[in-house]
Amino acid sequence: MRTWKPSALSSRGLRRQALRWVPCQQRMSRSHQRKEVIVMGETKKITTLNDLKQKNNIFWQIRNEAGEAEAELLLYGEIASSSWGDDEVTPKQFAEDLKALGGKDLKLRINSPGGDVFAAQAIYNQLKTYTGNITACIDGMAASAATIITCAADKVVMPRNGIFMIHNPMCIVIDYMDVPKLKKMTDRLTAVKQTIVNVYMKKCKNVAEAKLNKLMDAETWMSADEALAYGFVDEVDTDEQVENFLQGSVAVVNNVSIDMTRFKQPEKLKDILQSKPKEDKDMDDEKTLLDKLRDLLGADNSQQDKKKQPDPVAVERQRMLDLDAMRDGSELVDKIVDIAKKKGNTAEEIREYVDQVKESAAKDKPQQSGIEEIKNLIKDQLASGADKVGLNPADETNKEADKKAAEVNSLVAAMKNMRGDK
């Protein structure tokens, strides 16, 4: 294809023009009389290259109030609209701004779709040598090159509905190129990717290098919980909520827009933006467990008294066999089966509940708290002697049934109080 680039294949020309991690490129005419910069899909005319650096390359803001123990570094929007590859002025300015803080603790607030990989690496290196403690707060999105910068912090905090994305570095080629030149370009991209992987490995100590490479190859969008699981994030802020919405092919995350058409996996981003917070879903699931626990312990058994069993001995024997078949070695499931045996429940009556408990127990560790609460309640119920009252005794009076239902309701209410439910 017929294209043009600033210099044939010089290292300076290639680094400035090509190794950009998001599609936001500078282009200049041969005569250098007209210059433009393309930012987020909009073409803006400028006068000189110095104007470009002054207007667009100071992309950070530092807040350092006298008397405050902590300073703030804000990185909102794109990281450097022109490359730091052969720019010595801008990184020096950033270093001077950082040095002026005198080692004061720093809160890094970042909400960025990415930008120039050289700028991100330079910022990462400067932050890693900073003497103060650094806490990174992802105020919405950390994507592409922005993820390099977050890895420099001592602690990374991400809101529940924030967004984290990693992918491979990309380049734009404006030149006639043969196979050797293309090979040279791919070798440089491979080297750049390795520097990024090295950063991620220092942060995600339990993730193998091969796995990180696969995540980058696939362009992986992560929720806060997923980023926490991989080790990119140290804490999920369940109180802070980010304002996200979709407008056509543009996603707006806390007032920072991003064109989803430039990514390989825009549907994953949409899913994260539109998903219900995992914590809320888990609470709904456990409330369903509460309802089933109420039924299991006998809060509503009016229909069972009406059942007639033509062969009580055979039916009872089969009931015991069916219940024993549900055991899986789990202490909680065994307790449920034992209660069902004593109270006269059948396997079918508790199957849905047991399946729900098994599914919950198989989830991630944060899900175990609800299971432990149910386990403790069942232990308390067994210790209290309440299980010694049969589920369907022939001589049970209405008064005893009401008392039993009240005790069960009290158990469920106690579990809700433990969880803080209303």
Backbone torsions as a table, in degrees:
resi	resn	phi	psi	omega
1	MET	NA	151.5	-177.6
2	ARG	-89.5	112.8	179.8
3	THR	-138.2	176.0	-179.1
4	TRP	-138.1	149.5	174.2
5	LYS	-140.1	163.5	-172.5
6	PRO	-61.7	-40.5	178.9
7	SER	-141.3	151.3	-167.9
8	ALA	-43.9	-72.3	174.0
9	LEU	-152.8	36.8	-179.3
10	SER	-67.1	154.7	179.0
11	SER	-61.4	-40.9	-178.7
12	ARG	-65.3	-44.5	-179.1
13	GLY	-65.3	-41.8	-179.2
14	LEU	-64.9	-45.2	-176.3
15	ARG	-66.7	-39.6	-179.2
16	ARG	-69.0	-44.9	-169.1
17	GLN	-91.2	-30.7	-166.3
18	ALA	-101.5	-49.9	-170.4
19	LEU	-80.5	73.0	175.0
20	ARG	-112.0	139.9	-173.7
21	TRP	-90.1	-14.7	171.9
22	VAL	-132.6	153.1	-175.9
23	PRO	-71.2	86.1	177.5
24	CYS	-145.8	88.0	-166.2
25	GLN	-110.7	151.6	174.5
26	GLN	-97.2	140.4	175.1
27	ARG	-137.0	143.8	-177.4
28	MET	-134.9	146.0	179.3
29	SER	-75.3	162.9	-179.8
30	ARG	-59.9	-37.3	-176.5
31	SER	-77.9	-12.7	-177.9
32	HIS	62.0	18.6	176.3
33	GLN	-82.7	-26.5	-178.1
34	ARG	-125.8	128.9	179.2
35	LYS	-128.8	143.6	179.2
36	GLU	-138.4	155.6	171.9
37	VAL	-128.8	134.6	179.4
38	ILE	-101.0	113.3	-178.1
39	VAL	-122.1	116.3	178.1
40	MET	52.1	38.6	175.0
41	GLY	89.1	-5.0	-179.9
42	GLU	-106.5	137.7	179.4
43	THR	-99.1	121.1	-178.1
44	LYS	-119.3	131.8	178.4
45	LYS	-83.4	140.0	175.6
46	ILE	-131.6	173.0	-173.8
47	THR	-92.6	-52.8	-176.9
48	THR	-134.9	168.9	177.5
49	LEU	-66.2	-33.4	176.9
50	ASN	-63.4	-37.7	176.2
51	ASP	-60.9	-39.3	179.2
52	LEU	-58.3	-45.7	-178.6
53	LYS	-67.9	-41.8	-176.8
54	GLN	-69.1	-38.8	-174.4
55	LYS	-84.4	-29.7	-169.4
56	ASN	-122.1	-18.3	-172.9
57	ASN	-93.9	-13.1	171.2
58	ILE	-88.2	86.9	-169.7
59	PHE	-104.6	6.2	-178.7
60	TRP	-116.2	163.6	176.5
61	GLN	-141.7	132.8	179.8
62	ILE	-114.1	130.9	175.9
63	ARG	-113.8	119.2	-177.4
64	ASN	-136.0	89.6	-178.0
65	GLU	-82.3	138.2	177.9
66	ALA	-62.9	135.7	178.8
67	GLY	87.8	-12.9	178.7
68	GLU	-85.1	139.7	-178.3
69	ALA	-78.2	-15.9	-175.3
70	GLU	-132.1	135.9	175.2
71	ALA	-100.4	166.8	179.5
72	GLU	-124.3	137.4	172.3
73	LEU	-117.1	117.1	-178.1
74	LEU	-102.9	125.6	174.0
75	LEU	-123.7	92.9	-179.3
76	TYR	-114.1	136.3	179.5
77	GLY	86.0	-159.3	-174.8
78	GLU	-73.1	143.6	179.3
79	ILE	-88.9	99.4	177.2
80	ALA	66.7	110.1	179.2
81	SER	-81.8	-7.5	168.5
82	SER	-135.9	155.3	-168.3
83	SER	-70.6	148.8	171.5
84	TRP	-90.5	5.5	-174.5
85	GLY	-54.0	-42.1	177.7
86	ASP	-129.5	29.5	179.6
87	ASP	-105.8	116.7	-178.6
88	GLU	-97.2	-20.9	-173.8
89	VAL	-74.0	-49.9	-172.7
90	THR	-65.7	-48.2	177.7
91	PRO	-61.8	-31.5	176.7
92	LYS	-65.2	-40.0	178.4
93	GLN	-64.2	-41.6	178.4
94	PHE	-62.2	-42.7	-179.9
95	ALA	-63.0	-39.5	179.1
96	GLU	-66.9	-40.0	178.1
97	ASP	-63.2	-38.5	-179.7
98	LEU	-70.4	-40.9	-179.5
99	LYS	-63.9	-32.8	-178.6
100	ALA	-64.6	-16.8	179.6
101	LEU	-75.9	-15.4	175.1
102	GLY	66.3	27.4	178.2
103	GLY	80.7	11.4	177.3
104	LYS	-64.1	146.3	176.6
105	ASP	-54.4	143.1	-171.1
106	LEU	-125.9	131.8	172.0
107	LYS	-104.2	113.8	179.1
108	LEU	-91.2	112.1	178.7
109	ARG	-104.1	118.5	-173.8
110	ILE	-130.0	135.2	174.5
111	ASN	-147.2	90.7	-168.6
112	SER	-145.0	139.2	174.8
113	PRO	-82.8	-1.3	179.9
114	GLY	122.3	-160.2	-179.0
115	GLY	159.7	-142.3	-174.7
116	ASP	-77.7	128.9	-176.0
117	VAL	-68.9	-34.1	179.2
118	PHE	-67.8	-40.3	176.8
119	ALA	-62.6	-44.5	-179.3
120	ALA	-62.5	-42.2	179.5
121	GLN	-66.7	-38.7	179.0
122	ALA	-64.7	-43.3	178.3
123	ILE	-64.4	-43.0	178.3
124	TYR	-56.0	-49.1	-177.5
125	ASN	-63.4	-39.0	-179.8
126	GLN	-70.4	-38.2	178.5
127	LEU	-69.0	-34.0	-179.7
128	LYS	-66.1	-27.3	179.6
129	THR	-95.1	0.1	179.4
130	TYR	-68.9	138.2	-172.7
131	THR	-81.0	-23.4	-179.6
132	GLY	-82.2	166.4	177.2
133	ASN	-76.8	136.7	-177.0
134	ILE	-118.4	125.9	173.4
135	THR	-115.8	119.9	179.5
136	ALA	-93.7	128.5	176.0
137	CYS	-115.3	116.2	179.2
138	ILE	-82.5	102.8	-176.1
139	ASP	-84.1	44.1	179.1
140	GLY	137.0	-69.2	-173.2
141	MET	-138.5	138.1	166.7
142	ALA	-131.2	104.5	-175.4
143	ALA	-128.2	152.7	172.2
144	SER	57.7	-127.8	-176.2
145	ALA	-63.3	-24.5	179.9
146	ALA	-62.1	-27.6	-179.6
147	THR	-68.3	-26.6	176.1
148	ILE	-62.4	-44.3	-176.6
149	ILE	-66.2	-41.3	-179.5
150	THR	-62.0	-29.1	-178.6
151	CYS	-68.7	-12.3	179.3
152	ALA	-80.8	-15.8	-175.8
153	ALA	-76.1	152.7	175.0
154	ASP	-71.6	-29.5	179.3
155	LYS	-145.0	136.1	179.5
156	VAL	-118.7	124.8	-179.9
157	VAL	-115.8	133.3	-177.0
158	MET	-130.8	132.8	178.0
159	PRO	-66.9	157.6	-175.7
160	ARG	-53.8	-41.1	-177.4
161	ASN	-104.9	28.1	174.8
162	GLY	-77.9	177.5	-175.6
163	ILE	-132.6	137.5	178.6
164	PHE	-134.5	131.9	-177.1
165	MET	-143.4	135.0	173.7
166	ILE	-124.7	146.5	176.8
167	HIS	-157.4	-179.8	-179.0
168	ASN	-76.1	150.6	172.8
169	PRO	-66.1	149.8	-178.0
170	MET	-126.1	163.4	177.8
171	CYS	-141.1	160.7	172.0
172	ILE	-117.2	132.0	-177.0
173	VAL	-111.2	123.3	179.4
174	ILE	-124.5	83.5	-175.8
175	ASP	-177.4	161.4	163.7
176	TYR	-73.8	131.0	-178.0
177	MET	-137.1	136.0	173.3
178	ASP	-101.1	-176.2	-175.5
179	VAL	-60.6	-46.5	179.6
180	PRO	-59.3	-40.0	179.6
181	LYS	-67.0	-41.0	177.8
182	LEU	-64.5	-38.2	178.0
183	LYS	-63.0	-40.1	178.6
184	LYS	-63.1	-39.1	178.9
185	MET	-65.1	-45.1	-179.2
186	THR	-65.7	-34.5	177.4
187	ASP	-62.9	-39.5	179.8
188	ARG	-69.4	-39.8	177.1
189	LEU	-63.0	-39.7	178.2
190	THR	-62.2	-40.8	179.1
191	ALA	-65.4	-41.2	178.6
192	VAL	-63.7	-43.0	178.9
193	LYS	-59.8	-39.3	-178.5
194	GLN	-63.7	-36.6	177.7
195	THR	-64.0	-34.9	178.7
196	ILE	-70.1	-44.2	178.6
197	VAL	-59.4	-38.9	179.1
198	ASN	-60.3	-39.8	177.3
199	VAL	-63.8	-47.0	-178.8
200	TYR	-62.6	-37.9	-178.4
201	MET	-64.6	-34.5	178.2
202	LYS	-68.0	-31.9	-179.6
203	LYS	-84.5	-46.6	-176.4
204	CYS	-97.7	78.6	-170.0
205	LYS	-68.5	-20.7	-177.5
206	ASN	-101.1	8.9	179.6
207	VAL	-109.8	129.1	-177.9
208	ALA	-69.6	153.3	179.8
209	GLU	-59.4	-41.1	180.0
210	ALA	-61.7	-38.0	179.2
211	LYS	-66.8	-42.2	178.2
212	LEU	-61.8	-40.5	177.3
213	ASN	-61.1	-41.4	179.1
214	LYS	-65.8	-39.9	178.8
215	LEU	-63.1	-39.4	178.4
216	MET	-69.8	-42.1	179.1
217	ASP	-58.9	-36.4	-175.0
218	ALA	-84.3	-7.1	-171.2
219	GLU	55.3	83.9	-171.0
220	THR	-96.9	117.7	173.3
221	TRP	-93.7	134.4	-176.0
222	MET	-126.8	143.0	168.0
223	SER	-78.8	174.9	179.7
224	ALA	-61.1	-41.9	-179.5
225	ASP	-65.5	-37.8	179.1
226	GLU	-69.1	-42.3	177.9
227	ALA	-63.2	-36.4	177.2
228	LEU	-65.9	-41.5	-178.5
229	ALA	-63.5	-38.4	179.7
230	TYR	-77.1	-23.0	-180.0
231	GLY	104.6	1.8	176.7
232	PHE	-69.2	-27.3	-177.1
233	VAL	-122.2	143.0	-179.3
234	ASP	-99.4	-21.9	-176.8
235	GLU	-152.5	140.7	175.2
236	VAL	-105.3	122.6	179.7
237	ASP	-85.5	108.6	-177.9
238	THR	-83.4	-12.2	-179.6
239	ASP	-89.1	-39.3	-178.2
240	GLU	-75.8	131.7	178.4
241	GLN	-122.1	135.3	-179.8
242	VAL	-95.9	139.8	177.4
243	GLU	-84.7	108.7	-179.6
244	ASN	-118.8	142.6	170.5
245	PHE	-158.6	159.2	179.8
246	LEU	-107.0	139.5	175.2
247	GLN	-135.9	92.6	-174.4
248	GLY	67.6	-124.8	179.2
249	SER	-94.4	8.3	-179.0
250	VAL	-107.7	129.1	174.2
251	ALA	-101.6	134.5	177.9
252	VAL	-114.7	117.5	-177.3
253	VAL	-118.0	106.0	-179.8
254	ASN	52.1	47.6	175.9
255	ASN	74.2	6.0	173.6
256	VAL	-107.4	122.2	-176.1
257	SER	-94.1	153.6	178.9
258	ILE	-147.2	130.1	179.6
259	ASP	-80.9	112.0	-174.6
260	MET	-73.1	-17.1	-176.7
261	THR	-69.0	-16.2	-178.1
262	ARG	-86.7	0.1	-179.1
263	PHE	-108.3	158.7	-179.5
264	LYS	-78.0	-30.3	-173.7
265	GLN	-122.1	58.7	-179.2
266	PRO	-65.0	-27.4	-179.1
267	GLU	-65.2	-34.8	177.9
268	LYS	-65.1	-39.9	177.0
269	LEU	-62.5	-42.9	178.1
270	LYS	-60.3	-42.2	-179.1
271	ASP	-60.9	-42.0	-179.6
272	ILE	-66.7	-41.9	-178.8
273	LEU	-65.3	-33.6	-174.7
274	GLN	-98.3	-3.7	-174.9
275	SER	-76.1	151.6	174.0
276	LYS	-78.9	136.4	179.0
277	PRO	-52.1	136.1	-175.9
278	LYS	-59.3	-35.1	-178.9
279	GLU	-62.2	-42.2	179.6
280	ASP	-64.1	-40.9	179.8
281	LYS	-64.0	-41.5	179.6
282	ASP	-63.1	-38.7	178.9
283	MET	-64.2	-39.3	177.0
284	ASP	-62.7	-42.9	-179.9
285	ASP	-62.1	-41.9	-177.0
286	GLU	-73.6	-29.3	174.3
287	LYS	-66.4	-35.1	174.6
288	THR	-63.9	-38.7	176.3
289	LEU	-62.1	-37.5	177.4
290	LEU	-60.2	-44.9	179.5
291	ASP	-61.4	-42.1	-178.9
292	LYS	-70.1	-33.8	176.0
293	LEU	-63.7	-40.5	177.2
294	ARG	-58.0	-45.1	-179.6
295	ASP	-66.0	-41.5	-177.9
296	LEU	-60.5	-41.8	-175.6
297	LEU	-81.3	-1.2	170.0
298	GLY	102.5	25.4	179.8
299	ALA	-68.3	-28.9	-178.0
300	ASP	-139.1	94.3	-178.0
301	ASN	-127.2	23.5	-175.3
302	SER	-62.0	-32.4	-177.1
303	GLN	-75.7	-27.4	-175.1
304	GLN	-70.6	-27.8	179.1
305	ASP	-65.3	-22.5	-176.2
306	LYS	-86.2	-10.9	-177.4
307	LYS	-72.9	140.3	178.3
308	LYS	-116.6	132.4	-179.0
309	GLN	-112.4	112.8	-175.7
310	PRO	-63.6	-32.7	-178.9
311	ASP	-129.3	82.5	-173.1
312	PRO	-56.5	-39.6	-177.2
313	VAL	-65.7	-48.1	-179.3
314	ALA	-65.3	-41.7	-179.7
315	VAL	-64.1	-41.8	-179.7
316	GLU	-64.7	-41.7	178.3
317	ARG	-61.5	-44.5	-179.8
318	GLN	-66.6	-36.1	178.9
319	ARG	-61.1	-43.7	179.3
320	MET	-63.4	-42.7	179.7
321	LEU	-63.5	-43.8	-179.6
322	ASP	-63.6	-40.0	179.3
323	LEU	-67.3	-42.4	178.8
324	ASP	-62.2	-31.4	-179.6
325	ALA	-67.3	-17.6	-178.4
326	MET	-83.5	-13.1	-178.2
327	ARG	-65.2	140.6	178.5
328	ASP	-130.7	13.8	-178.7
329	GLY	89.4	-8.0	178.9
330	SER	-78.1	134.6	-179.1
331	GLU	-61.1	-41.8	-177.5
332	LEU	-66.8	-44.8	178.8
333	VAL	-63.7	-40.1	178.3
334	ASP	-61.4	-39.8	178.5
335	LYS	-63.6	-41.8	180.0
336	ILE	-62.8	-43.6	179.2
337	VAL	-62.9	-41.4	179.5
338	ASP	-61.7	-43.0	178.8
339	ILE	-63.1	-43.5	-179.4
340	ALA	-61.5	-39.9	178.5
341	LYS	-60.7	-46.1	-176.1
342	LYS	-70.3	-30.6	-175.0
343	LYS	-94.8	-7.5	176.0
344	GLY	92.6	9.8	177.9
345	ASN	-72.0	152.2	174.9
346	THR	-94.4	167.1	179.0
347	ALA	-61.6	-40.1	-178.8
348	GLU	-64.9	-33.1	-178.3
349	GLU	-70.7	-25.4	-179.7
350	ILE	-111.1	-1.3	-174.3
351	ARG	-58.9	-47.7	-177.4
352	GLU	-60.9	-40.2	179.9
353	TYR	-66.4	-44.6	179.6
354	VAL	-62.8	-42.7	178.2
355	ASP	-60.5	-40.6	179.7
356	GLN	-63.8	-42.3	179.1
357	VAL	-64.1	-43.4	178.8
358	LYS	-61.6	-41.7	179.5
359	GLU	-64.3	-44.1	179.6
360	SER	-64.6	-39.9	-179.0
361	ALA	-66.6	-24.9	-179.0
362	ALA	-82.9	-8.0	-177.8
363	LYS	-77.3	-176.0	-178.4
364	ASP	-63.6	165.8	-176.8
365	LYS	-53.5	-41.4	179.7
366	PRO	-55.7	-20.1	-178.3
367	GLN	-80.7	-12.4	-172.4
368	GLN	-72.5	-20.9	-177.2
369	SER	-59.8	-43.6	179.6
370	GLY	-63.7	-38.9	178.9
371	ILE	-64.7	-42.1	-179.2
372	GLU	-64.3	-36.8	178.6
373	GLU	-63.8	-45.6	179.0
374	ILE	-62.6	-41.3	179.9
375	LYS	-60.3	-45.7	-179.4
376	ASN	-64.0	-38.4	179.2
377	LEU	-64.6	-41.3	179.4
378	ILE	-65.9	-39.4	177.1
379	LYS	-61.6	-44.1	178.1
380	ASP	-60.4	-40.8	-178.2
381	GLN	-65.2	-39.4	178.8
382	LEU	-67.5	-42.2	-178.0
383	ALA	-66.9	-28.5	-176.9
384	SER	-73.8	-16.0	-178.1
385	GLY	88.7	1.7	-179.3
386	ALA	-65.2	-27.2	-178.3
387	ASP	-72.2	-10.6	-179.7
388	LYS	-78.4	-8.1	176.5
389	VAL	-88.3	122.0	-176.3
390	GLY	-64.3	152.2	-179.3
391	LEU	-70.1	-36.7	-176.8
392	ASN	-131.6	53.2	-179.1
393	PRO	-67.3	140.3	-175.8
394	ALA	-67.3	-29.4	-174.6
395	ASP	-102.2	16.7	-178.2
396	GLU	-70.2	127.6	179.6
397	THR	-88.2	163.6	178.3
398	ASN	-60.3	-35.3	-178.7
399	LYS	-65.0	-43.4	178.9
400	GLU	-65.6	-37.9	178.8
401	ALA	-63.9	-41.9	178.9
402	ASP	-64.3	-40.3	179.5
403	LYS	-63.9	-41.8	179.6
404	LYS	-64.0	-44.2	178.4
405	ALA	-61.4	-37.9	179.1
406	ALA	-64.5	-39.4	178.6
407	GLU	-65.0	-40.9	178.7
408	VAL	-64.1	-45.4	178.7
409	ASN	-59.9	-35.7	178.2
410	SER	-65.2	-39.9	176.6
411	LEU	-60.5	-47.4	-178.9
412	VAL	-64.4	-40.8	179.0
413	ALA	-62.8	-38.4	178.6
414	ALA	-63.8	-38.9	178.2
415	MET	-65.1	-40.1	178.2
416	LYS	-63.2	-39.7	-179.8
417	ASN	-64.8	-37.3	177.7
418	MET	-62.5	-36.1	-179.5
419	ARG	-84.3	-15.2	-177.6
420	GLY	86.7	11.4	178.2
421	ASP	-73.8	155.9	177.7
422	LYS	-115.1	NA	NA
